[in-house]
Amino acid sequence: MTDERRRELGESDAPVEDELIDSFEATVEEGAERLQRTVRATLITGFFGGLEVGLGVMAYLAVLHQTDDHLLAGLAFGIGFIALHLAHSELFTENFLMPIAAVVAREGSVAQLVKLWGGTLVANLVGGWVFMWLLVQAFPQWHDTLTEAARHYVDAPFGLQSIVLAVLGGSTITLMTRMQQGTDSDPAKLVAAVAGGFLLAGLQLFHSILDSLLVFGAIQSGAAITYGQWLGWFGYTLLFNVVGGVVLVTALRLVRTKELVAGRRRDAPEDPDRAEHEQAD
């Protein structure tokens, strides 16, 4: 279909579907809002994200302890993503698509993106550590289950399989975010949350935040796992989560909407940081 014919079929004169335009605009606006947050707001939102995704970990462990079935436990894990969505908190890996789209569209700066990523990541880990300490004290019968679940990650040898599991983990949660952003239907967003949780936890994909909670819990329960082992696994998993989310999902979506990106860039100020300072003055 030609660009001219696309224009005739849609309300917009851009060579993309109208639904894609609406989704792009919502993505950039949401990303810009996140980039404009203060450090305090970023840390609090990230801390709550670590706490609330812990609900999913708690549900996952409860089912896994009773059934020893990772797929069933993965379905239960979706509770954590439902909590994140309804409570308007977020994980570090949910900040790939929307904030990057805003930066590319000149609705924010790279410095703001680094602040958002760094603050959310640290706060997620702190919130998750606190939640897991509470969980370990509340459910001592889960200690063996925690240890076994954590060792799946920290004992995994670094190689092609581990790298691909981390890439898939990053791309899966970023696609989940994209699906939720692409609809106004709350039931559809909740379905996406459950589906994302099932894939990440049920298939034991490598996810830097979610799986860190399992490792923290195992360490707190007395397992022979160290924070050094966690850090070694966490470092490469974080890197390849970013690769999966940014390259496989975010970059391709931006290429798909390149005409819209170009239009936003023409209308946006050249220096988002300077524009922000001028507005504050």
Solvent accessible surface area in square Angstrom, and as a share of the most:
residue,aa,sasa,rsa
1,M,148,0.66
2,T,92,0.53
3,D,73,0.38
4,E,115,0.52
5,R,114,0.42
6,R,73,0.27
7,R,103,0.38
8,E,107,0.48
9,L,105,0.52
10,G,25,0.24
11,E,171,0.77
12,S,34,0.22
13,D,113,0.59
14,A,16,0.13
15,P,25,0.15
16,V,7,0.04
17,E,73,0.33
18,D,39,0.20
19,E,129,0.58
20,L,27,0.13
21,I,26,0.13
22,D,97,0.50
23,S,12,0.08
24,F,11,0.05
25,E,60,0.27
26,A,41,0.32
27,T,8,0.05
28,V,0,0.00
29,E,96,0.43
30,E,55,0.25
31,G,0,0.00
32,A,16,0.12
33,E,87,0.39
34,R,24,0.09
35,L,1,0.00
36,Q,82,0.36
37,R,37,0.13
38,T,80,0.46
39,V,83,0.48
40,R,168,0.61
41,A,33,0.25
42,T,3,0.02
43,L,73,0.36
44,I,78,0.40
45,T,24,0.14
46,G,0,0.00
47,F,63,0.26
48,F,99,0.41
49,G,0,0.00
50,G,0,0.00
51,L,42,0.21
52,E,34,0.15
53,V,0,0.00
54,G,0,0.00
55,L,65,0.32
56,G,0,0.00
57,V,3,0.02
58,M,61,0.27
59,A,18,0.14
60,Y,6,0.02
61,L,0,0.00
62,A,34,0.27
63,V,42,0.24
64,L,9,0.05
65,H,68,0.30
66,Q,143,0.64
67,T,64,0.37
68,D,107,0.56
69,D,53,0.27
70,H,55,0.24
71,L,90,0.45
72,L,89,0.44
73,A,0,0.00
74,G,0,0.00
75,L,91,0.45
76,A,18,0.14
77,F,5,0.02
78,G,1,0.01
79,I,88,0.44
80,G,0,0.00
81,F,3,0.01
82,I,46,0.24
83,A,19,0.15
84,L,4,0.02
85,H,43,0.19
86,L,106,0.53
87,A,53,0.41
88,H,151,0.68
89,S,12,0.08
90,E,5,0.02
91,L,0,0.00
92,F,8,0.03
93,T,0,0.00
94,E,17,0.08
95,N,0,0.00
96,F,0,0.00
97,L,6,0.03
98,M,4,0.02
99,P,0,0.00
100,I,20,0.10
101,A,1,0.01
102,A,0,0.00
103,V,26,0.15
104,V,47,0.27
105,A,0,0.00
106,R,62,0.23
107,E,49,0.22
108,G,2,0.02
109,S,13,0.08
110,V,99,0.57
111,A,66,0.51
112,Q,12,0.05
113,L,18,0.09
114,V,94,0.54
115,K,70,0.30
116,L,1,0.01
117,W,49,0.17
118,G,35,0.33
119,G,15,0.14
120,T,1,0.01
121,L,28,0.14
122,V,86,0.50
123,A,5,0.04
124,N,0,0.00
125,L,26,0.13
126,V,76,0.43
127,G,0,0.00
128,G,0,0.00
129,W,97,0.34
130,V,54,0.31
131,F,27,0.11
132,M,0,0.00
133,W,117,0.41
134,L,96,0.48
135,L,4,0.02
136,V,6,0.03
137,Q,96,0.43
138,A,64,0.49
139,F,60,0.25
140,P,79,0.50
141,Q,101,0.45
142,W,15,0.05
143,H,49,0.22
144,D,120,0.62
145,T,20,0.11
146,L,0,0.00
147,T,33,0.19
148,E,120,0.54
149,A,3,0.03
150,A,0,0.00
151,R,74,0.27
152,H,68,0.30
153,Y,4,0.02
154,V,19,0.11
155,D,77,0.40
156,A,26,0.20
157,P,112,0.71
158,F,125,0.52
159,G,27,0.26
160,L,140,0.69
161,Q,141,0.63
162,S,5,0.03
163,I,39,0.20
164,V,65,0.37
165,L,33,0.16
166,A,0,0.00
167,V,25,0.14
168,L,77,0.38
169,G,0,0.00
170,G,0,0.00
171,S,13,0.08
172,T,22,0.13
173,I,0,0.00
174,T,1,0.01
175,L,71,0.35
176,M,3,0.01
177,T,7,0.04
178,R,35,0.13
179,M,89,0.40
180,Q,18,0.08
181,Q,42,0.19
182,G,42,0.40
183,T,39,0.23
184,D,145,0.75
185,S,48,0.31
186,D,82,0.42
187,P,94,0.59
188,A,42,0.33
189,K,39,0.17
190,L,51,0.25
191,V,104,0.60
192,A,8,0.06
193,A,0,0.00
194,V,50,0.29
195,A,41,0.32
196,G,2,0.02
197,G,0,0.00
198,F,58,0.24
199,L,71,0.36
200,L,3,0.02
201,A,13,0.10
202,G,5,0.04
203,L,91,0.45
204,Q,28,0.13
205,L,12,0.06
206,F,2,0.01
207,H,1,0.00
208,S,0,0.00
209,I,0,0.00
210,L,8,0.04
211,D,9,0.05
212,S,0,0.00
213,L,0,0.00
214,L,10,0.05
215,V,0,0.00
216,F,8,0.03
217,G,0,0.00
218,A,0,0.00
219,I,27,0.14
220,Q,37,0.17
221,S,25,0.16
222,G,64,0.61
223,A,20,0.15
224,A,86,0.67
225,I,8,0.04
226,T,78,0.45
227,Y,95,0.36
228,G,53,0.51
229,Q,73,0.33
230,W,30,0.10
231,L,106,0.53
232,G,52,0.50
233,W,7,0.02
234,F,15,0.06
235,G,38,0.37
236,Y,32,0.12
237,T,0,0.00
238,L,36,0.18
239,L,101,0.50
240,F,39,0.16
241,N,0,0.00
242,V,34,0.20
243,V,54,0.31
244,G,0,0.00
245,G,0,0.00
246,V,36,0.21
247,V,81,0.46
248,L,83,0.41
249,V,11,0.06
250,T,0,0.00
251,A,39,0.30
252,L,109,0.54
253,R,88,0.32
254,L,24,0.12
255,V,100,0.57
256,R,101,0.37
257,T,9,0.05
258,K,128,0.54
259,E,65,0.29
260,L,19,0.10
261,V,12,0.07
262,A,40,0.31
263,G,18,0.17
264,R,34,0.12
265,R,82,0.30
266,R,183,0.67
267,D,123,0.64
268,A,13,0.10
269,P,66,0.41
270,E,124,0.56
271,D,58,0.30
272,P,20,0.13
273,D,43,0.22
274,R,135,0.49
275,A,31,0.24
276,E,61,0.28
277,H,114,0.51
278,E,111,0.50
279,Q,162,0.72
280,A,89,0.69
281,D,156,0.81
